[in-house]
Amino acid sequence: MRKRNLSLLVLAALILFATAANANQPKYVFFFLGDGMSSTQIQAAEAYLTTVNGGKATVAEDLLKPENRLNMSKMPVAGMQTTYDSFALMTDSASAGTAFACGIKTKSSVIGMDGDLSKSYKSIAQLAREQGRKVGIITSVSLDHATPASYYASVTNRGLMNSIATQMAATGYEFFGGGGLVAPLAPARSGDTANDVWSLLAANGYEVRNTRESIVDLKNNPRDKVVCINPTIDGSKAMPYAIDKPADNLSLAEMTEVAISNLYSRRGGKGFFIMVEGGKIDWACHANDAMATIGDTLDFDNAVGVALKFLEKHPRETLIVVTGDHETGGMSIGHATTAYTAYYDRLLGQKNSYQHFGENQWPAHKAANAAADCSSPNTLESSTEMLALMENAFGLKWADLNAYQKEKLEDAYDKSLCDSNNNSVPENTYLYGGYEPIIVTITHILNERASIGWTTYSHTGVPVPVFAQGRDADKFSGFYDNTDIAKKLAKLMGIRKTLPVEKD
Ligand SMILES: [Zn+2]
């Protein structure tokens, strides 16, 4: 009898200990990742907000007003992380995603594996799920893209997207939301698998939803395992840019709300880990389009706002961490043509993204003007139709431009319309970076006139800020490496194994 009492006591003590251990961890963990977002993208978005809200981007008191600040930059804890990978100062999203998810440095293009491609590693999402947390993965690009894939897949190359999606279907994660799948039925490239991922998802108990109504319905009627694909997806299976979003489309914030309702359990449970990626901040920066960049940065920050509302209700159990994986575009606050002044009001005339213009107004104009006289040095200046398009779609008025800006636009127009101008091939490569010459030149000039410069069409190696709020947020202050973020999160979530953890 006494022996039995003793073992009951031990049992009670063990239960108490286990409860206490759980109470010491953030139960609900959000990791927000703005792809291509560093301090420049954040400051540009705040200067834009200030302007839209009636203030001036050149007046400190206006910039400092709370309504002109992003949710992320108002968080009480900030840090800074180095982003280089094992191969270069400029990481790509695969090696950066692997750093955040697995806590290891690897080469560009590699996901969930080391640089020798010999070992595969578990992500913190997988480890969190093994300890009973629910997992949600959200992105504005395709669900098999490098950043989301880092949280569930191990592949030698990010282009093996059928293989990535096959691994996604086997995760058991409760929620996937955002864009679609690039190669759900066939190899994306040589060396890839050829599985029917839709069948695999169904066989593993996933429901796939792709209408606004059915996705929003999950807030009231959660499902065990669901894949939510935005009603409109572009040619790369990504959600549209926020600036182009059709009315029936979900924002990243709405997708985050749906994920929370679907993963949060009133009956207790072991909490969740949710990763939210603003994936197209990066794409807009590659294309050097500041307004598309700002639009997606704001959309991403609104999703952070949704997590903050959840934190208000669960202050002692929630941790929110926000960062970017690298900077893209070499975006600058300031330009040679504007020096110490900024004119963000000049951005307000842009109605849609470079991509929207490139898929709508530009091809129609080009088709109608294919027989234009390409030998004239002032083809653009004499095209009232194109000048009207520039003014209506971008707010760029020909009469406001200086001779240097007009020359650049004339060269680009000749290249786009007639496929020739007087520039050398290397000059054209540098000027247009593979984008439609006239469109990238329009955004360059529009952005420069506002005081935003671009130096590359690729990623840059500047360190990226980290913001944190909630339980244990203070652990994210300081200057550290991107791999430390995975290690900090794993430790805080009570993952007992030390990262990196090899896959079985
Ligand atoms: Zn990129």
Boltz pocket constraint, residues with backbone or C-beta under 6 A from the ligand:
constraints:
  - pocket:
      binder: B
      contacts: [[A, 36], [A, 93], [A, 282], [A, 283], [A, 286], [A, 328], [A, 459]]
      max_distance: 6.0
